[in-house]
Amino acid sequence: MVMEVYGVMVSIVVPVYNVELYVAKCIDSVLEQSYDEWELVLIDDGSEDGSGEICDKYAKEDSRIKVIH
């Protein structure tokens, strides 16, 4: 059974810690979804690689993406 839901905001929360090699693929997979009523909250827990900077770059490009450092 496929249920179509419109007008419902979906929050996607992703923990981020030293995942520089993977975080862009994760974010891109959310951006490619056909449903567009969402917000993506990326929680960077003190990454020591470039993960936080990658998250910030995406947040500057799309207002639905929020980053918490």
N, C-alpha and C positions, 0 to 999 in steps of 0.2 A: 504494500500500500504506500503510495507516494502522497504526501500531504503538502500542499502549497501554502506557505505562510507569508503574508506581506505586511509591512509596516511594523514588524517587531524588531527591535534593536537587539543584536547579539553581541555580547562582549567576549572576546577571545583573549585569555591571559596566558602569556608565555614567559616562563622563567628563562633568563639568559645568564649563563656563566661560562666564559671561555669557550664559546662556540663559534668563533670567527669563521671557521670553514663551512658552517652549516646554517647560520642564522639567516642569510640572504635567501636561501632556498625555502626556508620556513616562511619568511615574510612574503616571498613571491607566491607561494602556494595560497596564501590567504588573499592576496591581491587578485589572483586569477579566478576566484569564486564568482559564480554568476549572481549570487545574492549579494547586494551591496549595502544592506542596512546593518553594518557591523562597526565595531571599534576594536582595534588591536592594542592591547596594553602589554608592552614589553618591560619586564622587570629585570633590570641589569643589576645583579648582586655583586658588584665590585670586580667585574671581569678585568683580567690583567692582559688580555690580548686586545684586538681591535673590535670586539663585539659591540661595545657601547657606541663607538663612532659609527658603525654600520647602522645600528638602530636609529641613531640621531639623524643620519642622512635620509633614511626612509621617512622618518617623522616630519622632516622639513618638506618632503615631496607630497605627502598625503595627510590631510588633517584628521583622518580617522585613526591614525597611528599615534599612540602616546608612549613615551618612554619614561620610566622611573628609574633613577640611578640611586 
